[in-house]
Amino acid sequence: MLVFGAHGRRRRRDRLAITEQWAGTESIGEIVASQQMTLFYNARTRGGATARIDDAGVLHPQHQIPADELEPWTHLALDGRFILFYNADSRTGATARVDDIGVLGDQQPLTADFGPWTHLVD
């Protein structure tokens, strides 16, 4: 997987986490990816999509997640298999998995108060 760093240079990485920016500092969404699947999340619409990038670098859309289907998450992290969704304002979270055909599984809520985290590292 390629990650675009400062000034558009590319670096090789196993995983990718990018936050889109809008109007200066307002975050509008996130992208998390493993070597097999990418999840696009739009915080404004609370929807998203999954896609697969093949060995030739071609993006293949897999599954559309309708608007308002996801919670208002502020952070996403990926361990290569599961996605951790976190809302820093409400201190709530959930986990989910994207299956082999790109469908995001049911989110499993975290049962404990999660603390005021400002960053998640995958």
Protein Blocks (a to p, Z undefined) as FASTA:
>chain_A
ZZddehhiacddfbdcddddeehjacfbdcdddfkbccdddfklopacdddddfkopacd
fbdcdehkaccdfbdcdehjaccdddfklopacdddddfkopacdddddfbdebjafbdc
ZZ
